[in-house]
Amino acid sequence: MSQPEQINPEIYPAAIIWDLDGTLVESAPDLASALNALLNEQGQHGHAVEQVRPMIGAGVAKLIERGFRAAGVPVDSATRDALVPRFMEIYTACATHSTHLVPQAREVLEHFYHAGMRQGLCTNKPYSVTLQILNALDIAGYFGSIIGGDSTPVKKPHPLPLLTCLEELETHPENAVMIGDSAADVGAARAANVPVILVPDGYTGAPAVSLGADYVVGKLADIPDSIPPPATLRQSA
């Protein structure tokens, strides 16, 4: 990468905090493969990828819980948590088989890098497999902070992961914007007092426009031309 330019605070905030699954990467096929393998090991049927998509976003334990419930065999929290290590073993082996960047994701990350913006990643996916995916897709270098679902004691929608990411980027909430796809991203941003922009077609069972974000773009590629400064976002909220 060439050196970034100096940021213009009248155009962009100082930092963008990105979600991963459903925002920057399409990971549902590999997550579905791992979930179905786990279900099959337990004698249960699997699910189509489109059924798994809205189960994603609240962390591995919730994905397992939702997967078993959808199979007609709800599990208690102790059973669910005991299955997490096995899921991670399966998923780590296949996490980059079909996972890919969403259209224009690399170009958007590159754009903000050259604009001089600090970029962080805040996901509920465990840190180790997050880094595995970022390295495989060759985008880890864009992020000055990477916070996974096990990097802090709590996950989004709690604000701590987002605030930790901002702290590592040495950026205050009022100078940042969160970009995600789900209610968890909106909840974390609201609690951290950070404006939040959503992309459509992410991993949520509800339309992005119904989740209470400050702004919803038509597609990820629209963000560089449409992202307003944080103060403008707050005035329009």
Helices and strands as residue ranges (DSSP letters): E 15-18, E 25-26, H 28-41, H 49-52, G 53-55, H 60-70, H 77-94, E 100-101, H 105-114, E 118-122, H 127-136, G 140-142, E 145-147, H 160-168, G 173-175, E 176-180, H 183-192, E 196-198, G 208-210, E 215-216, G 220-222, H 223-226, H 230-236
